[in-house]
């Protein structure tokens, strides 16, 4: 490569010239971006069927770049039984939109178990590439003869209950109404560290001062129901310590002969806390532009999720930075060792009103900060990490040589939108920003005169699914950081908005229908296209644990970073290796 009087070169067949990205989030599907590559999303209407019932399937086929080259493509549908033996195949040609329907009729004596369904392309009358697959279950549905109900001794709450004296009650009865007396009931209790996430407060983040460190699972001693079919278990949750747990109680009620059983489970959140403090922000906390306005809103709730007031609080603002020392390692080379340093930059009194309280963050200086909220006894009630992005000289962790930090202002972008990224390098210098995945889509050079800077790059048209923002940064020749590698780099994944591929569907059906009546179904779509409408018994969907098909999530699965980056910076700036060798003279003498 020649530019004016300058000439440079690189070798493509030397592995030691390549940058390693294994420590970054760059994994995903490989080889799915090649033009002409076909993928198929297969799904069923129920997921589980009885022997003798008809299995209804559908497939959506798409080309890697969503081009309309599907019409007439020959494919073959193959069905295999639980033994892995092929029991059915069907050849057909794709329609222009790649949307196909299939049916397979099982027999009354069909094997029970998992059936595989796969779709292949056909080449020279033989199966070629496998486009996609799915799995359905064929099982016998045996009707239950009993019903088991589980409840806790404390009244139902919208939030959490105290773990003290918590008991669990079971009620076993026959489906025709008579109590199942003198029947054995077994039970298991499972405790997992609880998380505070409540309907009505989904925008708030709650900090748990009594967070559990580990979970527990214990079988409880079996009991026998009384003449009314009732029984009681002592959960004994309070013996696991004062912590917040999600308690799952599972029970099985057995028939009199000890054979078949019915199952029931109930979950409850337990915590010794009297109230919780939560917060929400009016924007991102991981990327706050310098001098911008960012407001936190704090609330306090009781176990019934009612808003409550909390007074006599104190807040502290802690700045988090790294202090790096140059130390001599065992091999007599010098390197940086970093220690996280926390410095209090602000404090004051605070109180939360019954309708909440606002807190305005100070964004005048760039850096990493944490707001901590304490009660009068000094207990930590909440903590909020936030990052202010701007130009300035910051201290970074150098436990890894010349590590650079890159933070995006968000994680999802539309084509043509501008990405803002906060670049924090261990030194000043110049860098290259690229948007890449299977190739480099666009690039931009920049110069940074401070260690922390805000850069931008535009998402080009034609990129779908996901891509990566990669930054490579070269140390300035006049930088005093001579013990750091002259090259630092980082890459961050981001997703591309799927709005251009979405077709919003609105269905309108009656709330109640009589058996034998035809169901009038009205629908509306945001754009023209083919849709499939199917109605299934909700009980069957629960048995099969059926989830609504999401073809867009399948076709836009995360792709891996497939671009290889090579460098010769350490050859152009050899003083780095020379200095490190000179910094370790023999004989233990001083520099």
N, C-alpha and C positions, 0 to 999 in steps of 0.2 A: 504494500500500500504506500503510495507516494503522494505527498501534499506539499507543493512548492519544493523547497530544498530538503524537506524532511522525508525520511523513509522508515517504514516499520514493517514487521512481519510477525506471523504467528504460525505455530505448527499444530495441525489438526489431529495428528496421530499420536500425540503424547498426552497420556492421561493426567500427568502432574500439572499440565497447563489449565485444566478444567476446574471451575469453581464447584464446590460441594454444597448442595442445597438440602441435604438430608435432615438438617435440624429445623427446616421450615415446613410449613403445611403445604406441600406440593404434591401429595399423593392423589390418586384418582384413576379413572379409566385411561387406558393407553390404546392408541390406534383407532379411535372412533371418529377422528376428524377427516379421514381420507375421503375425498369425493367419491361418490358411488357406494359407500358403505351403507348397508341397510340394517335397521334395528326394528324389532317387533315388540310391542307391549301386549301381552295376552292376559285376559281376565275372565272370570266366570261370574254368573249372576248370584250364586249362593255360597260357593266354596265347599259345601258339604251336601251329599245326596244319599238317599236310600237305594239299596239294590233294586233295580227295575225302573228307576226314575231316569229322566232324560237330562243329560248334562248340557247346559247351554253356555257357549263360549263366544268370545269376540276377540279380534286382534286389530291393532292399529300399527301399520308399518310406515316408517319414515326413513328418508335418505338423510345422510349426515348433514347436508346443508339445506334440507327441507325443499329440495327441488322436485318438481312434478315429473318424475321419470318412472312412476310405479305401474302405470297401466299396462296390463298384459304380462307382467313378470310372473313366471311360473313358480308356485310354491307347493309345499306338501305339509299337511298337518298329520302328526303322528301321536298316537295315544299308547302309553305303556301302563301295564297293571302293576300292583304292588310287588310282583316278582321281578319287575324290570323287563318283562316280555312284551313285545309289540303286539297289540290286539286290534289296532285299527289304524288305517291311513287314508288320507283323502287328498287328491291333487286338484288344484284349481289355479286360476290366474287372478292376480290382484286387480282391483278396480283403480280408477284414477286417484281416489283419495286414500287408498290403502286401508280402508275400513271393511273388515269381513266378519261374517257370522258363521258359527259352526254349531252342530249338534252331534251328540253321541248318546245312543240309547244303551243304558246298562241292562243287564238281565237280572231276573229274580235270584239267580244263583251266582251272581258276580262276586268275586272276592272283595272282602272289605279291606280298607287300607288306603294308602296314598297312590293316586293315579297321576302320572306325568303327562303333560301335553306340551309338545314342542312344534315349532314352525321352521321349516327349512326352505332354502332356495333349491331349485332344480337346474342342473347343468348336464347336458348330454344324457338326459333321461335318468340321471342319478342324483341323489341328495348331495348338496354342496355345503353351503354355510348355514349354520344354525342361527336364526334371527332372534329367537326369544323363546321363553318357556314359562309355564306356570304349573301349579299343582292343586288338585282337588282331593277331597276325602269322600270315600264311599263307606258309610257306616250304618249299622242298624240303630234305629231310635227306639229304645225300650222305655215305655212310660213308667214314671215313678208312681209308687203307691202311698208314699208318705210325704209330708212337708215339714221342713225344719226351719225354725226362725230363731235368730240370735239378736239379743239386745244387751245394752250395758245398763248397770244399776243407776248411773247418774243420768239426769235429764239430758236430752239432746241439746246441744248448743251449736251456734253457728261457727264458733271458733275452736276453742280447746277446753279441756276439763282438767281438774287437779288429779294427779295420780293416786292420791291417798284413798284407801278403802274402795278401790274400783273393783267391781265384780261383774261377771257376765252371766246372763240368763239364757237358757235354751227352752224352746217350746216345740215338742215333737208330736205330730198328730197325723192320722190317716187322712187321705184326700177327701173321704166322705164325711169327715168331721169328728169322728171319735178320737179321743186322746190316745197316744201310743204309750201306755203305761208299762213300766218295768222293762224298758228298752235301754240298751247300752249306748252311751254317747261318748265319743272320744274327742279330744280337742288339742290344739296347738296354739301357742301364743308366739308371735314374732314381733320384735321391736326393732325398728330402724330409725336412725337419726331423723327427726322430723324437720319439715320445712314449712315455713309460714307463707302460704299462698291462698288467698281467700277471694271468693266471688265478691264483686263490688269494690275490691281494692287491688285489682290486677295490675294497675299502673304503679303500685307502691312496692318498694323493696324493704323487707323487715329484717332487722338484725336480731339474732337469737343469742342473748347473753348466757343461756343455759343449754347451749348446743351439745348434743351427745357426741362422744368420740367414736363409739362403735355400736354395733347392733347385737341383738340376742335372739335366739330361737329355742324354745323349750316345749316339750310335750307335757301336757297336764294330765293328772291322774283321771282316768275314766270314771264316769258316774252312771247311775241308773235312774231313769226318770221316775217320778212319783205317779200316783194314781191319776193325776191330771196331765201327765206328759211333760211336767216341768222339771227343770234341773238348774243348778247354779254352780259356777266355777269361780274360784278366787283368783283373779288375774295376778295379783301381787306385783303390780307394776312399780310401786314405790320402793321395792327392795333393790331396784336397779340404779338407784341414785337420783338426785335432783337434776333432771335433764329433760329435754324435749324429745319425745318419741312419737312416731306414728305406730300405733298398736294395731296389728292385724290379728283378729281372733278367728280361727277356723274350727269348725266342728263337723263331725259325721255322726248321724243317727242311724243305727243298724236295725234291721228287721229282727223279729223275735228269734228266727233261726240262726241269726248271726251272719247271714250271707250278704245280700245287697244292702246298700246304704244310700242315704241322701246327704247332700253337702250344703253347708251354708257358711257364710263368712261376714264379718262386720269389721269396720275400721273406725278408729277414733284417734284424735290427736290429744296427747296429754302433755302438760307443762306445768311447772310450779310457778310460773310468772303471773303477776297480777295484771300487767298491761304490757303492750308492745309498742315500740316506736318505729314508724315507717317513714320513708321519704320517696318523693318522685321529683324529677328535674324537668324543666321546660325544654330540654335539648340534650344532646350527647354530653356525657361526662368524660369520655376518653379522648375527646377532641373539642376543646373550647378555644376558639380564636382569642388571641390576646386583646384585651380591652373590650371584649364583647360582654353582654349582660347574660348571666346565667343564674337562675333562681331555683332554690330547693324549697319544697314544701313538706314540712314535717307534720305527722299526725300521730296520735296515741289512741289505741283501741283496747277494750277490755275483752274478756273471754267470750262475750256475746257479740263481739265485733261492733260494739257501740263506741262512738267517738267519746273521748274523755280528755280532761285537762291534766297536764303534768307540770308542776312548777319546781323552782329551786334547782334548775339544771345549769350546767356549765359546759361551754363549748371550747374546744382547742383546735387550732389549725396547725398541722404539722407539715413541714416541707421535707420531702424525702429526696436525698441526693446521695451520691457515692463519693467517698473519699478514697483516692487511689494513691498508694505508696509504691515506690520502686524498690523491690526486694531482690535479693540474690537467691536463686533456686539451688537445689542440690547439685545440678550439673554446672554450677558456677556461671550460669547465664542470668541476666537481669530481666525481670518482667514486672508488670503491674499487678498488684493485688488490691481488690476493691472491698470496701466495707460500707454497708448501708448506714448512712447517718441521718438521724431525724432531728430536726430543729423546730422548736415551737416559734411560730411567727405571729400568732394572734391568739387571744383568749377573751372570754367574756361570759356574762350571765345570759341565760336563755330560759324561756318557758314556752310551753305548747298550749294554746287555747283549745277549747272544746271543738272548735271548728277548724283547727289546724293553725300552723304558723309558718310564715315565709322566712327564708334566709337567703340573702344575696351574697354570692361568692365574689371574692376579690380576684379579678383576672388581670391585674396590672402587670404581673411579672410571670414569665413562662416557667414551667417546671411541673413536678409531680407533688401533689398535696393530698392530705387526708384530713377530713373534718371528723372529730370525735366528740361525741355527746355523752356526758356523765351525769348521774344523779347526785344528790347531796351526800350519799355514802361513798361516792367515788366509783360506783359500778358503771361499766361501759354499757350504754344503752343503744348506741348506733355509731356507725362509722361509714364515711363516704369518701371513696377515692376519686379524685378528678385530676385531669391533666390539662394544663394551659399551654397551647401551642403558639409559639412566636419566635422571633429572632433573639438570640442571646447565647451566651456561653454557659453551658451546663456541664455538670460532671456525670459521666455515665459509668456503668459497671464495666470493668475491664477484666473480669475473670476469664472471659474469652478474648483473645487477642483481637483488637480493633473491631469489636462488635458495634454494629450500627443499629439504631432503632428507627422503625418506620411505622407511623400510625396514620390510618386513613380516617377521613372525617365521617365516613359511614361504610357500609358493607355491600350495598346494592345500588347500582347505577343504571341509568338508561343510556342507550347509544347517543352520543353527542354531548352528554353531560360531562362536566369538569370534575375531576378528582382532586381534592385537596389533601396533601399529605405532609405531616410533620416529620421532617428528617432530622434525626439527632445523631451526629457523627462524633467520633472521638477527637476530631481535629477539623480545621478548616481546609477547604480545597474545592475541587470541581467534581461534578458527577454526571451520570447518565441515567435517565428515567426511561423505562420501556414498559409497554403493555404487551404481554406475550402469553402464549400457551403452546400451541403446536408450531407457531412461528412468531416473529416479532411483528406486531400490528402497527405500532407507532413508537416514536422515541422523541426525547427532548433532552438537551444538554442544559446544565445549570451551574452557576458559580455560587458558593456559600462562603461568606466572609465571617460567619459566626458558626459555632458548633450546632446550634439549633436554628432551623429555618423552615419556612412554609413554602412548599413548591406545588405546582399544579400541572396536570396533563389531561387532555381531553380523550374520552372514550370514543374510538372510531366506530363508524357504522359497519355492520356486518359481523360483529362479535356477538355470540349468543352463549347462554349457559353460564360459564364462568371464565375468568382470565386471571392474570397475575400482574401486579405492579412490582417491577424489579428496579432496584436502585443500586448502582455500583458507584463508588466514591473513591477518589484518589487524593491522597494527602498533598497539601500545598508544599512546595519546596522550602518555603521559609517557616514552616510550622515547627515549633519546638518539640513536638511529640515524636522524637526520633526513635524511641523504643517501641513504637507501635507499628504494626504492619502498614505499608503505604497504601494498601487497598482494603476497603471494607465494603460489604454488600449486604443486602436484605431483600426479601421478596414477600409480598402479602397477597393472599387471594381475595377476590371479590366476585360477586355474582352480578349477572346482567338481568335487568328487569324482564320478566316474562309477559308483561302487559300486552305486547304485540302478538302473542300467541294464545292468549286466553279468550275464551268465549263464555261469557257469563250466562248461566241458564237459570231461569226462574220457573218453578213448577207450581201449579195450583190444582189441588185435589180436594174432594170432600173430606171432612174430618171423620165421618162415620158412614159406613155402607152396610147393607144387608147381604147375607150370603146369597150368591147367585146373581147379584146385580152387576151390570157393567159399570166400570169405573170411568167417569169422564175426566180426562187429564188435559189440562191446558198448560202450555209452556211458551216461554219467550226467551229468545237468545239475543245477545248483544251484536251478533253478526251472523251472516248466512253460514250454514254448515250442516253436517250430519250429526245427529245425536242418537243415543240409544236410551230408551226408557224401559225400566223393568221394575216389577213389584214382587216382593218376596216377604214371606212371613217373618216378622221380627224375631220370633222365638228361634227359628232356624238360623238366622244370622247370628244370634247370641251363642248358640251351640257351636257354630263354626268359627266364632270370633272373626267375623267378616269385617273387613275394612273397605271403605269406599275407594275404588280405583283412582289413581292419580297419574295419568299418562305423562303429563308435563314433567312431574318430578322424576319419572323414569327416563325420559328422553334427554332431560337436562341434568343428568347426574354429573357430579363433579369430575372434570377432566384433569389429568395430571399435567404438570409442567414438563413439556417434552423438549424444550429448547436447551441446548448445551452452550454454556458460556466459557470461553477460554480467555486467558490473560497472560501478559508478559510484563506486568508492572514491576515485579520484583527483579526483572532483568534490566528494565530501564532505570529503576531507582535502586541500585545495588547497595547503597549505603546502609540499608536496614540490616541486611545479613552481616555486613562488615562490622557495623557498630556492635551488634550482639556478640560477635566473636571477640572483638577487641575489648568488650566490657567484661570478659572473663579471662584475664591473664593468668598464666600458670603460676604456681608457687604461692597462691593465696595473697598476692600483693594487692595493694589498693590501686584504684584507677587514678 
